[in-house]
Amino acid sequence: MRLVVGLGNAGPEYEWTPHNMGFLAVDALAERAKIRVTRPEARALVGRGQLAGHDVVLAKPQTMMNLSGIAVRMLVERYECDTAETIVLIDEVDLPWGMLRIRERGRNSAHNGLKSVIASLGTDQFIRVRMGVQPDRIWGDRRDYVLCTMRADERRIAREEAVEAAGAVELILTEGVATAMVRFNRKASPGEEATE
């Protein structure tokens, strides 16, 4: 069983905020695989089914972002998932809109949801797919930015990026994370390098 978790904040007021890219990507995966991610379980909404020939659990934690790790740990334990094969989908303010980055591990992150997952699991050895949401102007506080409602043009890009992230997850499942990294990771231009 493979666990795929998209991080975000529950509630309609957060639906179209940059911090909810993980939820959008899980929704794109659920649509592809015809999996309903609606069952409340382990402080998350979950759905089970087949994706790219694998038994998967898709999940959207219903905690606030900075407590996401609680739900992830509970799901890993409940479904006896291999932590190293767990896939976490998150937003990344240090990557431009539309850019993806896949990594197998890493602790150096300013993302509170990712910090919570690492702390709760006691390891950074899990796959993460990071989706770029970099602002086009300077913001005083990143928290304000990731919780602001997306503009119409950003929503269009967000939908496309979520579909691309879903494709990355499918490739990870079918051909492995190394192949997915080669296909989806590309070098950032100067000033675009992510912190993780």
C-alpha positions, 0 to 999 in steps of 0.5 A, a space after each residue: 500500500 502506498 500513501 500519497 498525502 497532499 498538504 493544505 488547510 481544511 475549509 472553503 476559505 483556504 481552497 484557492 490559496 497557494 498553501 493548498 496546492 497539495 490538496 489540489 494535486 490529490 484532487 487531480 489524482 483522485 479524478 484520474 483514478 476515480 477515487 473518492 477522498 471523502 472518508 474521515 479517518 486519522 484526522 484526514 479525508 482519505 480514499 483507497 483505490 488503484 493508481 498506476 497499478 498500485 494500491 494507494 491511499 490518497 489523503 488530505 489532512 484535516 488539521 491545520 497545516 502546521 499539524 499535518 504530521 499528526 495525520 500523516 503518522 497516523 495513516 502510515 501506522 494504520 496502513 503499515 506504509 513504508 515511510 520511505 515510499 510515502 509521497 507528500 505533495 506540498 507548495 513551495 514559495 521558493 519555486 516559480 509557479 508551474 515548476 515542480 521539484 521531487 526529492 527523496 529526503 531533506 530537512 532544510 525547509 521553511 514549510 511548516 507542514 513539511 516540518 510537522 511531517 518530519 517531526 511526527 515521523 521522526 525521519 526526513 526519508 520520504 518522497 516529496 513533490 514540491 509545487 512552485 507558488 512563488 509570488 511575483 512581488 516581494 511580500 513582507 510575510 510569507 504566511 500572509 502570501 500562502 494564505 491569500 486567495 489566488 488571482 484568476 491567472 494563478 488559479 489556471 496555473 495551479 490547476 495545470 500544476 496540480 495535474 502535472 504533479 499528479 503525473 509526477 506521482 504516477 511516474 514515481 509509482 510506475 518507474 521510480 523516484 529517480 526517473 521522475 526526478 530526471 523528467 520533472 526536476 529542472 534547474 532554476 534560473 538564478 534567484 529561483 533556487 529552493 531552500 530545501 
